[in-house]
Amino acid sequence: MRVESQEGISEFRLAEMGAGHLDAVVAIEREGFADPWPRRDFEDVLDRRDGYSLVFLNGKRVVAYAVGFLVNGEFHLANLAVHPAFRRRGLGRRFLAAVLSGLSGRNADVATLEVRVSNRSAIGLYRKLGFRTVAIRNGYYASPAEDALVMLKALNGRFSVWLDGKVTIARQVNGECSIRRSWDRNE
């Protein structure tokens, strides 16, 4: 998949992540996160049947990556990063939109993710793409210690239809859905 060029940004191509991309992916991971995934975690994802891992290439250069899992109609975005030299140009939005559009043929009804409560730029990106906050996971991140927002985007149908019957208490506050009990993925 090719993504249109934009002033100051040349053409990008979406591709499945492979072993040949891992050096660049791990380098971006180490630059972007206080508690980066080790290389073996990325290697394990490539071997998983339920894994869905993509890179955004500028020529042959990896400029962004996404790692997720498809389980029972849910796509869980576990990791996403853009190379520091390519941030603040709209590339993350274009990349994540392409990742999500690639799920249409994979029977995913909903996309979920966790994000640090302090990561305002990522939260803003996810909201622009239709994700909504549905819960807070207290103490989710260890290094540094921080809570996570759980965000959800309905891919097929309406958000409220997917939530129906999945949670016990939900309330609307300033356009955000606040949930007292997280859903059990086995329900």
C-alpha positions as CSV (number, residue, x, y, z in Angstrom):
1,M,0.0,0.0,0.0
2,R,1.3,3.4,-1.0
3,V,0.4,6.5,1.0
4,E,0.2,9.9,-0.8
5,S,3.2,12.3,-0.5
6,Q,2.8,15.5,1.4
7,E,4.9,18.6,1.3
8,G,8.2,17.8,3.1
9,I,7.5,14.1,3.2
10,S,8.2,11.7,0.4
11,E,6.2,8.6,-0.4
12,F,5.7,5.8,2.2
13,R,4.8,2.2,1.8
14,L,3.1,-0.1,4.3
15,A,4.6,-3.6,4.6
16,E,4.4,-6.6,6.8
17,M,7.2,-6.6,9.4
18,G,9.9,-9.2,8.8
19,A,13.1,-10.3,10.4
20,G,15.0,-7.9,8.1
21,H,13.2,-4.9,9.7
22,L,14.0,-5.8,13.3
23,D,17.3,-3.9,13.7
24,A,15.6,-0.6,12.7
25,V,12.4,-1.4,14.7
26,V,14.5,-2.1,17.9
27,A,16.5,1.1,17.4
28,I,13.3,3.2,17.1
29,E,11.9,1.3,20.2
30,R,15.0,2.1,22.3
31,E,14.9,5.8,21.3
32,G,11.2,6.2,21.9
33,F,10.4,4.4,25.1
34,A,11.7,4.5,28.7
35,D,11.0,0.8,29.1
36,P,11.6,-0.6,25.6
37,W,10.6,-4.1,24.4
38,P,13.6,-6.4,24.0
39,R,14.3,-7.7,20.5
40,R,13.1,-11.2,21.4
41,D,9.6,-9.8,22.0
42,F,9.5,-8.5,18.4
43,E,10.9,-11.9,17.2
44,D,8.2,-13.7,19.1
45,V,5.5,-11.6,17.6
46,L,6.7,-12.5,14.1
47,D,6.2,-16.2,14.9
48,R,2.7,-15.8,16.4
49,R,-0.3,-16.9,14.3
50,D,-2.4,-14.1,15.8
51,G,0.3,-11.4,15.3
52,Y,-0.3,-8.4,13.0
53,S,2.9,-6.4,12.7
54,L,3.5,-3.7,10.1
55,V,6.2,-1.2,9.2
56,F,6.0,2.1,7.3
57,L,8.9,2.4,4.9
58,N,10.4,5.5,3.3
59,G,12.3,3.8,0.5
60,K,13.9,1.0,2.4
61,R,14.1,2.9,5.7
62,V,11.7,1.9,8.5
63,V,10.2,5.1,9.8
64,A,7.3,3.6,11.9
65,Y,6.1,0.2,13.1
66,A,3.0,-1.2,14.7
67,V,2.6,-4.5,16.6
68,G,-0.7,-6.0,17.5
69,F,-2.7,-9.2,18.0
70,L,-6.0,-10.4,16.5
71,V,-8.0,-12.5,19.0
72,N,-11.8,-13.2,18.8
73,G,-12.7,-10.2,16.7
74,E,-10.5,-7.8,18.6
75,F,-7.3,-6.2,17.4
76,H,-5.1,-5.2,20.3
77,L,-2.5,-2.6,19.4
78,A,0.4,-3.5,21.7
79,N,3.1,-1.2,20.4
80,L,3.4,1.6,17.9
81,A,6.2,4.1,17.3
82,V,7.4,6.6,14.7
83,H,11.1,7.4,14.2
84,P,12.0,10.6,16.1
85,A,13.1,12.3,12.9
86,F,9.6,11.8,11.4
87,R,7.4,12.9,14.3
88,R,5.1,15.9,14.4
89,R,4.4,15.7,10.6
90,G,1.2,13.7,10.6
91,L,3.0,10.5,9.7
92,G,1.7,8.7,12.9
93,R,-1.9,9.5,11.9
94,R,-1.4,8.3,8.3
95,F,0.4,5.2,9.4
96,L,-2.2,4.2,12.1
97,A,-5.1,4.9,9.7
98,A,-3.4,2.6,7.2
99,V,-2.9,-0.1,9.9
100,L,-6.5,0.0,10.9
101,S,-7.8,0.0,7.3
102,G,-5.8,-3.2,6.8
103,L,-7.9,-4.9,9.4
104,S,-11.1,-4.8,7.3
105,G,-10.5,-8.3,5.8
106,R,-9.3,-9.8,9.1
107,N,-12.7,-10.1,11.0
108,A,-11.7,-7.4,13.6
109,D,-14.7,-5.6,15.0
110,V,-12.9,-3.5,17.5
111,A,-9.4,-2.1,18.2
112,T,-8.1,-1.6,21.7
113,L,-4.9,-0.2,23.2
114,E,-3.3,1.1,26.4
115,V,-1.5,4.4,26.5
116,R,0.3,6.2,29.3
117,V,-2.0,8.9,30.9
118,S,0.9,11.4,30.4
119,N,1.3,10.7,26.7
120,R,-0.9,13.6,25.5
121,S,0.3,13.5,21.9
122,A,-0.5,9.8,21.5
123,I,-3.9,10.3,23.2
124,G,-4.7,13.1,20.8
125,L,-3.7,11.0,17.8
126,Y,-5.9,8.1,19.0
127,R,-8.9,10.4,19.6
128,K,-8.5,11.9,16.1
129,L,-8.7,8.4,14.7
130,G,-11.9,7.6,16.6
131,F,-10.6,5.9,19.8
132,R,-12.4,6.5,23.0
133,T,-11.2,6.1,26.6
134,V,-13.1,3.3,28.2
135,A,-11.1,2.5,31.4
136,I,-8.0,3.3,33.4
137,R,-5.6,0.5,34.3
138,N,-4.0,1.7,37.6
139,G,-0.3,1.0,37.8
140,Y,-0.2,-0.6,34.4
141,Y,3.3,0.8,33.6
142,A,6.2,-0.1,35.8
143,S,9.1,2.0,34.5
144,P,8.4,4.8,35.2
145,A,5.3,3.9,37.3
146,E,2.1,5.2,35.7
147,D,-1.5,4.5,34.9
148,A,-2.7,3.6,31.5
149,L,-5.8,4.7,29.6
150,V,-7.6,1.9,27.8
151,M,-8.9,3.1,24.5
152,L,-11.3,1.4,22.1
153,K,-12.4,2.0,18.5
154,A,-15.3,0.2,16.9
155,L,-14.2,-1.0,13.4
156,N,-17.6,-2.4,12.4
157,G,-20.8,-1.0,13.8
158,R,-21.2,1.5,16.6
159,F,-19.2,1.9,19.7
160,S,-22.2,1.5,22.0
161,V,-23.3,-1.7,20.2
162,W,-19.9,-3.3,20.9
163,L,-19.9,-2.2,24.6
164,D,-23.5,-3.5,25.2
165,G,-23.2,-6.3,27.7
166,K,-19.5,-6.1,28.0
167,V,-19.3,-3.9,31.1
168,T,-21.2,-3.4,34.3
169,I,-21.1,0.3,34.8
170,A,-20.4,3.0,32.2
171,R,-21.0,6.7,32.3
172,Q,-20.4,9.6,29.9
173,V,-18.2,12.4,31.3
174,N,-17.0,15.2,29.0
175,G,-17.4,13.1,25.9
176,E,-15.4,10.2,27.4
177,C,-16.8,6.9,28.5
178,S,-15.7,6.0,32.1
179,I,-16.0,2.4,33.1
180,R,-15.7,1.1,36.6
181,R,-15.1,-2.5,35.8
182,S,-12.9,-3.6,32.9
183,W,-14.3,-6.3,30.7
184,D,-13.0,-9.8,30.8
185,R,-11.6,-10.8,27.3
186,N,-13.0,-14.3,27.9
187,E,-16.6,-13.1,28.2
